[in-house]
């Protein structure tokens, strides 16, 4: 599911694995990347509120993630204002994590 970019379906599975073993670094990594990539997809479709929420999920798992911090601030800003050319360019050229 992750490789097919079906992050919303994959997230509950990763959470089950992570809850059963909090030391599972792979499950944590996939959770972070799934939330991050889902949020980028939402930025690209103009759903800035949902994107901000999902970047917050990334930061709950990894508070030191500087890219997620920057993207969250961007999403929160454009959730309150209509997207302009800068928003469209920023979202278009933001790359998902492998």
Buried (B, 14 or more C-beta within 10 A) or exposed (E): BBEEEEBEEBBEBBBEBBEEEEEBEEBBBBBBBBBBBBBBBBBBEBBBEBBBBBBBBBBEBBEEBEEBBEBBEBBBEBBEEEBEEEBBEBBEEBEBEE
